[in-house]
Amino acid sequence: MGVKIKNISHSEVLTLKEQISYQEGQVVSKTLAQNSALSVTLFSFAKGEEISTHESGGDAFVTCLDGVGKITIDGVDYFLHEGESIVMPAGHPHAVYGEEAFKMLLVVVF
């Protein structure tokens, strides 16, 4: 099944963190690609906002684009800063929290 990149310019040099905005009191997401094998999404978290604990059917690769995010995997907290990444393994409980205002790129491989 083919995947097309959407919601972002093609053939243009981009800064990913500039492709999504912060909104006070909200988690904002922008899907760039999705099919049964792959999901690529940009997220912004206002400070103090979160995606509560859940599990995914795929390995979730997170890269921090801006700010500081707290990633909790199996009850252990990890703090991501700009340029840092972590994998949240499939089937393990995880959550994401905006320790500060926080932007991330999420790639889930199913």
C-alpha positions in Angstrom: 0.0 0.0 0.0 1.5 3.3 -1.0 1.9 6.2 1.3 1.8 9.8 0.2 3.2 12.7 2.2 0.5 15.3 2.8 -0.1 18.5 4.7 3.5 19.7 4.1 5.3 21.3 1.1 7.2 19.1 -1.3 10.6 19.9 -3.0 11.3 22.6 -0.4 13.7 22.8 2.5 11.7 22.9 5.7 12.2 23.3 9.4 9.8 20.7 10.9 9.2 22.6 14.1 7.9 25.5 12.0 5.2 23.3 10.4 3.0 23.1 13.5 2.0 25.8 15.9 1.5 25.8 19.7 -2.1 26.5 20.9 -2.6 27.4 24.5 -4.2 24.5 26.5 -4.1 22.1 23.6 -2.3 19.2 22.0 -2.2 19.9 18.3 -1.4 17.2 15.7 -0.8 17.2 11.9 -0.7 13.9 10.1 1.9 13.8 7.3 1.5 10.2 6.2 -0.6 7.2 7.3 -1.4 3.7 6.2 -1.7 0.2 7.8 2.2 -0.1 8.1 3.2 3.5 9.0 2.1 6.7 10.6 4.0 10.0 10.6 2.6 12.9 12.7 3.8 16.2 14.0 2.6 17.2 17.5 2.8 20.3 19.6 2.0 20.2 23.3 1.3 23.4 25.3 3.1 23.3 28.6 1.2 20.9 31.0 -0.8 19.2 28.2 -0.5 15.4 27.7 -1.6 12.3 25.9 -2.4 9.9 28.7 -1.1 6.4 29.2 -2.0 4.1 26.3 -0.5 1.3 24.2 0.3 1.1 20.5 0.3 -1.8 18.1 3.5 -0.5 16.6 6.9 0.8 17.7 6.6 4.6 18.2 9.8 6.6 17.4 9.7 10.1 18.8 12.1 13.0 18.0 11.9 16.2 20.0 11.8 19.2 17.7 11.4 22.0 20.3 11.1 22.4 24.0 11.1 19.6 26.6 8.8 16.6 26.7 8.4 13.9 29.3 7.9 10.4 27.8 6.8 7.8 30.3 7.3 4.1 29.2 6.4 1.3 31.6 6.2 3.8 34.4 9.7 5.2 33.8 10.1 8.9 32.9 12.5 10.1 30.2 13.0 13.8 29.3 13.5 14.7 25.7 15.2 17.9 24.5 15.5 19.3 21.0 17.3 16.8 18.7 16.9 13.8 21.1 14.8 10.7 20.3 13.3 7.6 22.0 11.4 4.5 20.9 8.3 3.6 22.8 8.0 -0.1 22.1 4.8 -1.7 20.8 2.6 -3.1 23.5 4.2 -1.2 26.3 2.1 1.5 28.3 3.4 5.0 27.5 2.4 8.6 27.8 3.6 12.0 26.5 3.6 15.2 28.6 4.6 18.8 27.8 7.1 19.4 30.5 7.6 22.7 28.7 6.0 23.7 25.5 7.1 20.8 23.3 7.0 19.8 19.6 7.7 16.3 18.4 7.8 14.1 15.3 6.1 10.8 15.8 6.8 7.9 13.5 4.9 4.7 14.3 5.9 1.5 12.4 3.3 -1.3 12.6 
